[in-house]
């Protein structure tokens, strides 16, 4: 259902009409504008939000780990269109970084991001295989163990059954 709102001075000015949708959707405050994503994509870069503080204190451990992985903070000069929807750190170690809440926007080359992703997928697969191997070692003919479990990874918002 939509509703049209017309200004009271129709005869004095142009007709200023705005259309509102009666449905409300919560905005994703971590969304990155498509134009920014596209521009960085063309440059061979990928974007991600990185936690820089936790409970009001700088999260040096997380930031250090991410910087060692190859992430670099995005500055206001690189994304001037995000200044209105974010804040820019004016002082401290993250001066010039685009931030939202306790997160800062960071970039990494696509090749390195893909290599990082494959590394952690392999590491996870090796751990699952080790657990399954250990489980199957405990199986005997008197008490056989069968493993019919499946692993499924999804991304995005969590959805819970009602």
C-alpha positions as CSV (number, residue, x, y, z in Angstrom):
1,X,0.0,0.0,0.0
2,X,1.4,3.4,-0.9
3,X,0.4,6.8,0.1
4,X,1.0,10.1,-1.7
5,X,1.8,13.3,0.2
6,X,1.3,16.6,-1.5
7,X,2.6,19.9,-0.3
8,X,0.0,22.5,0.9
9,X,1.2,25.1,-1.6
10,X,0.3,23.4,-4.8
11,X,-1.0,26.5,-6.5
12,X,2.1,28.6,-5.5
13,X,4.9,26.2,-6.4
14,X,5.5,23.1,-8.4
15,X,3.7,20.1,-7.2
16,X,6.1,18.5,-4.6
17,X,5.0,15.0,-4.4
18,X,6.7,12.2,-2.4
19,X,5.7,8.6,-2.5
20,X,6.1,6.6,0.7
21,X,5.9,2.9,1.0
22,X,3.9,1.7,4.0
23,X,6.3,-1.2,4.5
24,X,9.3,-0.6,6.7
25,X,12.6,-2.5,6.4
26,X,15.5,-2.1,8.8
27,X,18.5,-0.7,7.0
28,X,21.7,-2.7,7.1
29,X,24.1,-0.3,8.7
30,X,27.1,-2.3,7.4
31,X,26.1,-2.1,3.7
32,X,28.6,-0.6,1.4
33,X,27.2,1.4,-1.5
34,X,27.2,-0.5,-4.8
35,X,29.2,2.3,-6.5
36,X,32.0,1.9,-4.0
37,X,32.0,-1.9,-4.2
38,X,32.1,-1.7,-8.0
39,X,35.0,0.8,-8.1
40,X,37.1,-1.3,-5.7
41,X,36.1,-4.4,-7.6
42,X,37.5,-2.8,-10.8
43,X,40.7,-2.1,-9.0
44,X,41.0,-5.7,-8.0
45,X,40.2,-5.1,-4.3
46,X,37.7,-6.6,-1.9
47,X,36.2,-4.7,1.1
48,X,35.4,-5.8,4.6
49,X,34.5,-4.3,8.0
50,X,37.1,-4.9,10.7
51,X,36.4,-4.6,14.4
52,X,38.8,-2.0,15.9
53,X,37.3,-1.7,19.4
54,X,35.6,-4.0,21.8
55,X,33.6,-2.8,24.8
56,X,34.9,0.7,24.4
57,X,38.6,-0.3,24.3
58,X,40.9,-0.7,21.2
59,X,41.0,-4.3,20.0
60,X,44.8,-4.4,19.3
61,X,44.8,-8.2,18.9
62,X,42.1,-8.3,16.2
63,X,43.5,-5.3,14.3
64,X,47.0,-6.6,14.4
65,X,45.9,-10.0,13.1
66,X,43.9,-8.4,10.3
67,X,46.8,-6.1,9.3
68,X,49.2,-9.1,9.2
69,X,46.7,-10.9,6.9
70,X,47.0,-8.0,4.5
71,X,44.0,-5.8,5.2
72,X,44.5,-2.0,4.8
73,X,42.2,0.6,6.2
74,X,40.2,2.6,3.6
75,X,40.6,6.4,4.0
76,X,38.1,9.1,3.5
77,X,39.9,10.2,0.3
78,X,39.2,6.8,-1.3
79,X,35.4,6.9,-0.5
80,X,34.2,10.5,-0.2
81,X,30.6,9.3,-0.9
82,X,30.5,7.4,2.5
83,X,31.4,10.4,4.6
84,X,27.7,11.2,5.2
85,X,26.8,7.7,6.4
86,X,30.0,7.0,8.4
87,X,32.3,8.9,10.6
88,X,36.0,9.5,10.0
89,X,38.5,9.1,12.8
90,X,40.2,12.4,13.4
91,X,42.9,11.2,15.8
92,X,44.7,8.2,17.1
93,X,46.0,5.1,15.2
94,X,43.0,5.0,12.8
95,X,43.2,8.6,11.7
96,X,41.3,9.1,8.4
97,X,39.7,5.6,8.5
98,X,36.0,5.3,7.5
99,X,34.2,3.9,10.6
100,X,30.7,2.7,11.7
101,X,30.4,2.0,15.3
102,X,33.3,0.0,16.4
103,X,34.2,-1.2,12.9
104,X,36.5,0.3,10.2
105,X,36.3,-0.3,6.5
106,X,39.4,-2.2,5.1
107,X,40.5,-3.4,1.7
108,X,42.6,-6.3,0.4
109,X,43.6,-7.5,-3.1
110,X,41.2,-10.1,-4.5
111,X,44.0,-12.6,-5.1
112,X,45.2,-12.4,-1.4
113,X,41.6,-12.6,-0.2
114,X,40.9,-15.7,-2.2
115,X,44.2,-17.3,-1.0
116,X,43.2,-16.4,2.6
117,X,39.7,-18.0,2.1
118,X,41.2,-21.2,0.6
119,X,43.7,-21.4,3.5
120,X,41.0,-21.2,6.2
121,X,38.7,-23.6,4.3
122,X,41.5,-26.2,4.0
123,X,42.3,-25.7,7.7
124,X,38.7,-26.2,8.7
125,X,38.3,-29.3,6.4
126,X,41.5,-30.8,8.0
127,X,40.1,-30.3,11.5
128,X,36.7,-31.9,10.6
129,X,38.5,-34.8,8.9
130,X,40.7,-35.3,12.1
131,X,37.6,-35.4,14.3
132,X,35.9,-37.8,12.0
133,X,39.0,-40.0,11.8
134,X,39.3,-40.1,15.6
135,X,35.6,-40.9,15.9
136,X,35.8,-43.8,13.4
137,X,38.9,-45.2,15.3
138,X,36.6,-45.8,18.3
139,X,34.2,-47.9,16.2
140,X,34.2,-51.6,17.0
141,X,32.2,-54.5,15.6
142,X,30.3,-54.7,18.9
143,X,29.5,-51.0,18.9
144,X,29.8,-49.7,15.3
145,X,29.7,-46.0,14.8
146,X,28.4,-44.5,11.6
147,X,28.8,-40.8,10.7
148,X,26.0,-39.5,8.5
149,X,26.5,-35.8,9.5
150,X,26.9,-33.1,6.9
151,X,28.5,-29.7,7.2
152,X,26.7,-26.7,5.7
153,X,28.1,-23.2,5.6
154,X,25.8,-20.2,4.9
155,X,26.5,-16.5,4.8
156,X,24.2,-13.6,5.6
157,X,21.7,-12.9,8.3
158,X,20.9,-15.6,10.7
159,X,17.4,-17.1,10.3
160,X,15.8,-19.1,13.1
161,X,12.8,-21.4,12.8
162,X,9.7,-20.1,14.5
